[in-house]
Amino acid sequence: MKRAGNLWREVTSLENLFLASYKAQKGKRYRENVLLFNSNLEDELIRMQQDLTEQTYHPGKYYTFQIVEPKKRMISAAPYSDRVVHHALCNIIVPVFEKSFIEHTYANRKGYGTHAALNRFTKLARRYKYVFQGDIRQYFPSIDHEILKRMMRRRVKCHPTLWLIDTIIDASNDQRGNLFYFVGDTLYTPLERRRGLPIGNLTSQFFANIYLSGFDHFVQEELGVGGYVRYVDDFALFSDDRSRLVEARKHVEEYLAGLRLKIHPIKSQIFETRRGPAFVGFNVLPDRIRVRADNLRRSRRRLRGYQRAYRTGEMSSEKVRDCIRSWIGHLKHGNTWRLRQRIFTDLVFQRSGEARQ
């Protein structure tokens, strides 16, 4: 496939930087750091353009914090100006790589997403008898920098653009993942190879798709299974022949080892589809789609949090309404009419001191 060159002028143009700043502030425009940046926007972007064109740009320090739901993970937030740079880069290089992605990988792609992934999974689960569901262990902390850079060079030949890509990758902070060993490693190999991407970065989400793009093609074009779908590090292979999936699992593990990745030994299993396998927060049964119990528990806790925040004035009625509409929209992708009636019929939001209506 032909490599893309002459991208740098597009990446560093003021028009692209203005677009990047607009995208970076979506949903965050009233935060202090965004307001400060926007108060002197033109000068900030001209300075950014100069740092990029002279290749003196240095990413800032990440702010890190832990989340525990849906599982314990470390999130790393880049300084706001760096997030503008990330958008500027992705504005130009995403279209270069997008045409190389298969149709059935759904994360972090315009026009795709969790609900499209669920629809694909549902169609396959109701067509085939068995599914091999794979979960990659500590995916973002395990992404190997050297391998990722080689992949970027297969599609991009513009040296300044590759310099910026390398700069962003090299600035990744320690993701505290476990050390995994592979065939041919010495005792020190996992310590000598740089790995891990910050989950909070737009570029990390994009790089994560690139890192598994070859794997997507391998599964879909070479393993001969009935169907395939992937959402970030969760993937599913379908067949009416269980033994074919057992064999496919071996090939999957071998291919992923070449990327220095391992699948989770417990979460990665072969199931009968009639048992209702889980995917992107839902259980897909032959005649209905249910919200997973753990997903429902988290959402109930989130609703109680909205009630507390509204009661104390930390959330506006508009923000509460937007959050609830978003969740209802998510629930509608399952057979959840009774569930929604049960949850929302008696749901009350009131300010402190107000009498309940």
N, C-alpha and C positions, 0 to 999 in steps of 0.2 A: 504494500500500500504506500502511495506517495506521501512523503513527509512534508509538513507545512513549514514554510519559511517566511521571512519578512513580516513577522507579527509584532515586532517591538514598537513600531510607530503607532500601531493601533492600541497596544496595551498602555502606552504612556501619553496618549493624546489627552488634552484637557477635556474634550467631550466625553471620553470614556471614563475619566476620573470623576467628572460630575455625575455621570450615570451611576458609577460605583458608590459614590457617597449617598446618592438617593436610595439605592438598594440597601446599603449597610444600615441606614437609620430606620428602616421600616419597623414599626412597632416599638421603637426605642427613642424616638425623636425628642422626648422631653427628659431624657436622662441627662445628668449634669455633664458627663464627658461629651455627649453628642451636642448639647447646646453650646458648650465651650468651643468645640471644633467648628460648628456652624456659624458662630458669631464672627468668625474671620475666615469664612469658607474659601473664598477665592485665593487668598494668600496661602492658606494651608495646602490647597491643591497645587498651586504653582511651586511651592517648596517641595511637595511630594514628587511632582513631575521632575524637578531638578535632581533630587536624590536618586530617582530611578534611572534617569537618562545618564547620569554620571556614575551610576552603579556604586553609590555610597550609601544606599539604603540599608539600614540594620533594623530588624524586627525588635520590638520591645519585649519586656518581661511578661510572662503569662501570670494571670491571677487564677489560682486553682481552688476548687472546692469539691466536696464529696456529695453525691446523691446516693440514695439507697433504694429508690424505686425507679423502674421495675426490678433493678438489681444494683448492687453496690458498684459504683464507678467513679473515677476521678474525671471531673470536667475542667478543662483549661480554657480560660477566656483571654483572647489576645487584646491588647490595647485597641481602642476604636480606630485610630489611624491605620493600624495594620489590617483591620477588617476591611477598610476601604481598599487597601492594596489587594487583598484577597479577591474582592469582587471585581476589581479592575482586571486582574489576571484571568479569572474565570469567565468574565464576559467574552474574552477573545478565544481562550483555548477550549472551553467546553464544546463549542460547535465542531472543533477539529476532531475531538474524540467521540462525540455523540454518535456519529455515523458508524463507528466501529463496534458499538454496543449491540448486543442481541436485543430482541424485542421484549424478552421476558425477564429482565432485571428491572426492578421497580423503584428502588430507593434513590432519592435526591436527583430526580429527573423531572423536568417540566412535563406535565400532562400524565404523569404516572402516579406513584404514591401507594399508601397502604391499601386503599380501597380497591384500586385496580389490581394490586397483588392478590388481595382476598378473592376477587372475582375469578382470576386465573386459577388460583388454588382450588376454589370450589368446583369449577368446571372439571378440572383434572381428577379431583377426589371422587366425583360422582361418575367418572368415566372408567377409572382404573381400580383394581382390587387392592393394590398395595402402594405404599409410599415410603421412601427412605427420606427421613427428615434429618438434615445435618445442621449442626451448630458449630461454628468455628470458635475455638477457645481463645479468649482475650484478643479479639481480632485487631482492633486499633493499636493496642500496645505491642502487637507482634509484627506489624508491617515493617519489612526490612527496607532500609533506606537505599542501599545499593541496588537491590532488585527493582524498586520503584523508579529510581532514576533511569535505569536501563529501559524500562517500559516507556517512560516519557520521551526518550530519545528515538524510539521507534516511530513516533508520530510527529515529533517536532525537531527541526534542524536550525531554528533561529537561536543563535548563541546567547544574545542578551536575555531572551525569554527563558531559556534553559538556566541562565544564571539566577534569575528571580525564582524560578521553581526550586532550584537547589538551595537557595538562600532560605526560603520558607521551610523546606524539608529539614535542613540542617539546624534551624532555630527551634525545632520541636523540643519540648521539655521532656524530662524523664517520666514515662507513663507507668512505671512501677509494675510492669508485668512480670510473670514468672519466667524463669529461664527454661527454654525447651532445647533439647539436643536432637540432632538429625544424623543420619548416616554420613560418615566422613568427618564429623566434628571432632575437634580436640577438646580437652577440658576447658580451654579458654575461648573457643569460638563464639559462644553466645555473648560473651563479655566484650569481644573485639568488634562485633558487628553492631552498628547503630540501628535502632529499631524504635517503632512507636510514633504515632501521630496524635496530636491533641484532638479529642472528640469534638470540642466546641467549634473548630474552624470550618468555614465553608470549603476551603481548599482540602481539608482532611476528608470531608465527605465525598468530594469529587475524586481525590486520589484513591480512596477506598474502592470506588467503582472501577477505576482503571486497573487496580491491583488484581481484581478477580475477573476482569473481562476475558482474558485468555482461558480461564477456568470455565466460564460460561460457555464459550465456544466449544471447548473440549467436551463438556457434558452433553451439550445439545447435538453436536455434530459427529461425535466419535463413540459415545457409550451405547447408543442404540436403545435408550429407554423411551417409554411412551410419552413422557412430558416432563417439563422442568420449569421451575420458578425460583427466583432469588430475591430476597429483600435484605440488603446490607449483608450480614454474616449468617443469616438463616436461609437455607435452601432446601428444595424438595425435588426428588426424582420419583416418577410414577411408572408403574408397570403392572400388567396382569400376571407376570411371572416373578415370584418372590426370589427365585434363585438368580435371576438376572440382576436384581437389586443387590443381592449379597455380593455378587461379582463386581457390580458397579462400585460398591462401597470401597473395595480394595483399590480400585483404580483411582477413585476420588482421593483416598488417603495418600497414595503415591504422588499424584499430581500436586496436592497441597503441600506435601513435604518439600517439593521443589521450590515452593514459595516460602518455605520455613514457617508453615502453618500446620496446626493440628486441629482435628475435630474433637468435640467434647465426647468422651467415651460413654457417658450416661445419657446426655440429651440427644445424641445422634443414634436413632434407632429406626428399624423397619416396622411399620404398623399396617394392619388392615384398615383401609379407609372407612369401612362401615363403623369402626369404633369411634369416629369423631376426632381426627387429629386436629391439633391446635396450630393456628398460624395467625400472626399479627393481631393477637388479642382475642381471637374467636375460636370456638370449636366448630368444625364443619362436619355435620352429621348428614346422612343420606337424604333426610327430609327437612332439615332446618339448620339454622346457624345460630349458635348461642354465644353470648359473651362469656369469656373465661372467668371463672370464679375469682381468681386473684386480680384480674383486671377490674372486675366489678367492685371488689373491696377497696382497691386504690381509688377508684372514681368516687365511691361514697365518702371516703375520707377527704377527698379533694372538695366535694360539695360542702361538707361540714366546714372546711377551711374557708370557702367562699362566704358561707353564712357568718362566720366569726369576723372576717375581714369587712363585710358589708355592715355588720352591727357596729363595729368600731370606727367606721368611716374610712378604712384603708382602701376599699374598693367602691367605685361608683356603680350606680345601677346599670349604666351602659356597659361597663366592663363585665359585670356579673352576667348580664343578658348575653353578651357575645360569647363568654365561656360556656354557658349552658347550651346555647344554640349549637356551638361547635361539638359539644359532647352528644347532644341529641342527633346531630347529623352523623356522627360516628356510629351511634347505636342503631340507626336506621338501616345500616348495612347488614344487620342480623335480624332474626325473627324476634323482635323485642317489643312489640306493641304493649303486651301486658306488663312487661318489666318497666317500660317508660311510664305507664299509667300508675304503677305502684310507687315509683320513686317520686314523680313530680306532682301527683295530686295533692299531697299534704306538705309539699316543700314551701317553707315560709322564710322570707327575708325581711328583716326589720331592723331599724336603727335602735341603738340603746336609748331607752326612755320612751320609745313609741309604744302605744298600745297595739296589741295584735288585732288585726281586722277580722 
